[in-house]
Amino acid sequence: MRPPRQLAPVLLLAAVLLAGCADGGDRPDDAATDPPVDGVTQVIAKDNRFSPAAIQVPVGTEVTWAFQDGLVPHNVVGDGWGSKEPQRSGTFRHTFDRPGSYAYRCTLHEGMTGRVAVTAPS
């Protein structure tokens, strides 16, 4: 059995790691329930959520995800596209060339989802 003085740092580390992975649990999937915000081209990854959770842009728009969650890493993964590695800072960009609804998520944090609605030219 470990002496108590060695157990305290281990418990503290476990608490910090669990806090960083918590997704709030009680909030709904914002990407599925929020109407898309029109004309926004930057999404912030912070506090284990994407903000705004849903955006609407015209075809050909480059969307930027900015990672601003300090020590907590995130990624952006859609169907056939996404950031290559988890990031704690910086940005990831993707251009949407076809109309449609594009769901994405952070594979590191359950419930951290978003959606890009891409509209055809009028």
N, C-alpha and C positions, 0 to 999 in steps of 0.2 A: 504494500500500500504506500502511496506517495505521502510524504510529509505535507501538512496543511499549507506551508509556505510555498510549495511548488504547485499546489492545486489551484490557488487563487489566480495566478496568471493564465492558466489553462481555461478556467471558467470565464474569465474576463474576455479572452480571445473568442471563445465560443459565443458569448453574448453579442459581441461586436459583429461577428460574421452572420449570426442569425438576424440581427437588426438590419444589416445591409441587404439581406435577401428577402425581407418581408415585403409583401405587395399590398398591404392594407386589408386584404381579405374581404372586407365588407363593402367595397365600392364595386359598382357594376363595370362591365367591360365598356369603357368609354367609347372605344372605336365603333362598337356595335350600336350604341344608344345615342351618341351625340350626332346632330346634323353636321355635315362638313362645313368648315369655315372656308368661304370663297376667297380666292386670290392670295392666300398665304402660301409662301414657298419655303419657309423655314420651320422645322419642328424641333423642339427642345426635348432632349432626354435628361430628365432630372426628377429626383424624388420617386424613382422607380415607376415613372409614367412618361408617356409622350404627350407633349402639349404644343398645339392642340392635338387631340387624339384623331380627329378626322379633318382632312382638308380637301378642297376641290380646286383643280387647276386645269387649264386648257392643254390640249395635246402639244408636245414639244417642250414642256416646262421642266426645268431642272429643279428638283426639290433637294434641300439641304437639311440634314439632321445634325444638330449641334449637341455634343456630349458635354454636359455641365453638372455632373453629379459628383464632383470631387474624387474620392477614392473608390467609388462604386463604378465598376465597368458595365458597359451596355453594348449591344450590337443591334443591327437592323437587318432582318431576314424576311424577304418576300419569296414568292414562288418564282424561282429562277434568277433572283437578283438579291444583293445584300452586301453589307460590309464584310470584309474578309476576317477581321479580328475584333474582339471586344476592345472598346476604347473608353478611357476615362476623361479625355478631353479631345479637342479638335472637331472635325466634321467628316461626314460622309455625304456624297452627292449621287443622285441618280436622275436621269432624264426619262420621262414617260412619253413614249412615241405613239402609243395607241390608246384610244378611248377605252374606259372600263373602270372597274373597281379593284384596287390593289390593296389587299390586306397584308400587313407585316407585323412582326413581333420582335421582342428581345428574347432570345433563346435562353438567357441567363435568369430571367425573372418571370415566373408564371403570372399571367394576367396583364403583362405590359405589352399592349397591342396598339396598333394604329391602322389607319386606312387612308388611301389617296384615291379620290374619285377624279378620273381624268375625262374631260368633256371634249367632244368633237367640235371642230370649228363650225361657227354658225353661218 
